[in-house]
C-alpha cells in the first residue's frame, strides 16, 4: 500500500494536431452568422444594381 492514494505517472501529452482552416471556420458560429447575413445582402444589392442598369430610360 505504498502507492495508496497516488496516481500513476502520466505519459507526456502530444501537442494538438493541426486543425484545418475550413474546420476552424465552420466551428465559429459568429463567422457563420456574419457570412449568412453578408453574402445574401451583397448578392441582392448587386442583383438590384444589374436590374437597374438594364431598365430602359424613360422619355
Secondary structure, 3 states (H helix, E strand, C coil): CCCCCCCCCCCCCCCCCCCCHHHHHHCCHHHHHHHHHHHHHHHHHHHHHHHHHCCCCCC
